[in-house]
């Protein structure tokens, strides 16, 4: 039974959680297949960006606890032949990931979304952390990423109450970047994915690593580290000829968008 589907569209891949009858609740098999899907995208030089979404009506209703009580540790900790690095519940990926949240993203489903580089939401999207209500503790990055995005007090409010946050509020709080009509969600995510794909993959990978390392910091040392990182890149990776070509493309693109 297929529970994760992958579709390539030019330089992007769309990975879809495909268990709609269970609101895409994550089983051990789904977590394993997600790892395989992202590994496949990372190994394909034609794929530069990934969109992660769910089959309607939900993005992901969280973990299927009945299944994962048996298989979670085995799936997440014993993946032979491949790195087990993860971004919370989301498998580690060298490809940038845009989350297209089409419906409810609850608890583990919210943690999955939080592993994306950024999120675009349908007006139907809702977000909730119900760990406390079901008597389990988050282990997929909730207490790390959620306060980074919405602030610690709003994160505490979501986690302690278990209340749902609608798409508009999530955008106001900084959890998602944009809210679009439901039928335009994948169209908008695709537009953004194509914009990402226009940059050189090596530069995108380096920039993501910088954000991962420095994005949560605001101390003086972080500014010094960013400057050192930039100088190292300019010395080892910068290509003046490619820069001139890219600059002309940027100017043309900016003119077309005015």
Residue pairs with C-beta under 8 A, 6 or more apart in sequence:
2 18
3 17
3 18
3 19
3 27
3 29
3 30
3 33
4 15
4 16
4 17
4 18
4 30
4 33
4 34
4 36
4 37
5 15
5 16
5 18
6 13
6 14
6 15
6 16
6 37
6 40
6 41
7 13
7 14
7 16
8 14
8 44
8 46
8 47
9 190
10 194
10 197
11 46
11 47
11 48
11 49
11 193
11 194
11 197
12 47
12 48
12 49
12 50
12 51
12 190
12 193
12 194
12 197
13 37
13 41
13 44
13 47
13 49
13 50
13 51
13 95
14 50
14 51
14 53
14 186
15 34
15 37
15 38
15 41
15 50
15 51
15 52
15 53
16 52
16 53
16 54
16 55
17 24
17 26
17 30
17 52
17 53
17 54
17 55
17 59
17 60
18 24
18 55
19 25
19 27
19 30
19 55
20 54
20 55
20 56
20 57
20 58
22 61
22 64
23 57
23 58
23 60
23 61
23 103
23 104
24 54
24 55
24 58
24 59
24 60
24 61
24 109
25 60
25 61
25 62
25 63
25 64
25 109
26 60
26 62
26 63
26 64
26 68
26 89
26 108
26 109
26 112
27 64
27 67
27 68
27 71
28 67
28 68
28 70
28 71
28 72
28 74
28 75
29 67
29 71
29 75
31 72
31 75
31 76
31 89
32 75
32 79
34 90
34 91
35 79
35 82
35 91
38 50
38 90
38 91
38 92
38 93
38 95
39 82
39 91
41 47
41 50
41 93
41 95
42 93
42 94
42 95
47 95
48 95
48 96
48 196
48 197
48 201
48 204
49 95
49 96
49 97
49 98
49 193
49 196
49 197
50 93
50 95
50 96
50 97
50 98
50 193
51 97
51 98
51 99
51 100
51 186
51 189
51 190
51 193
52 90
52 97
52 98
52 99
52 100
52 112
52 113
52 116
53 59
53 99
53 100
53 101
53 102
53 185
53 186
53 189
54 60
54 101
54 102
54 103
54 109
56 102
56 103
57 103
57 104
57 124
58 102
58 103
58 104
58 105
58 106
58 109
59 101
59 102
59 103
59 104
59 105
59 109
59 113
59 125
60 104
60 105
60 106
60 108
60 109
60 112
60 113
61 104
61 106
61 109
62 106
62 107
62 108
62 109
62 110
62 130
63 72
63 107
63 108
65 134
65 136
76 84
76 86
77 84
83 92
85 91
85 92
86 92
86 115
87 93
87 115
87 141
88 111
88 112
88 114
88 115
88 140
88 141
88 142
88 144
88 145
89 108
89 111
89 112
89 115
89 140
89 141
90 97
90 111
90 112
90 115
90 116
94 205
96 117
96 196
96 204
96 208
97 115
97 116
97 117
98 116
98 117
98 118
98 119
98 120
98 189
98 192
98 193
98 196
99 113
99 116
99 118
99 119
99 120
100 119
100 120
100 122
100 185
100 186
100 189
101 113
101 119
101 120
101 121
101 122
101 125
101 127
101 167
101 176
101 185
102 122
102 124
102 125
102 182
102 185
103 122
103 124
103 125
103 126
104 125
104 126
104 127
104 128
104 164
105 112
105 113
105 125
105 126
105 127
105 128
106 126
106 127
106 128
106 129
106 130
107 128
107 129
107 130
107 131
107 134
107 138
108 140
110 127
110 128
110 129
110 142
110 146
111 138
111 140
111 141
111 142
111 145
112 140
113 119
113 127
114 140
114 141
114 142
114 145
114 146
114 149
115 140
115 141
115 145
117 208
118 176
118 177
119 175
119 176
119 177
120 176
120 177
120 178
120 179
120 180
120 185
120 188
120 189
120 192
121 167
121 170
121 171
121 176
121 178
121 179
121 180
121 185
122 167
122 179
122 180
122 181
122 182
122 185
123 167
123 168
123 179
123 180
123 181
123 182
124 167
124 182
125 166
125 167
125 170
125 176
125 179
126 164
126 165
126 166
126 167
127 158
127 164
127 165
127 170
127 175
128 158
128 162
128 163
128 164
128 165
129 138
129 142
129 146
129 158
129 159
129 162
130 162
131 137
131 138
131 142
131 159
132 159
132 160
132 162
133 162
138 159
142 159
143 155
143 159
146 155
146 158
146 159
146 175
147 155
147 156
148 215
148 216
149 173
149 174
149 175
150 158
150 173
150 174
150 175
151 173
151 174
154 173
157 163
158 165
165 173
165 175
167 176
167 179
168 179
170 176
170 179
171 177
171 178
171 179
178 188
180 188
196 204
198 249
200 242
202 237
203 237
206 233
206 237
210 226
210 229
213 225
214 222
214 225
214 226
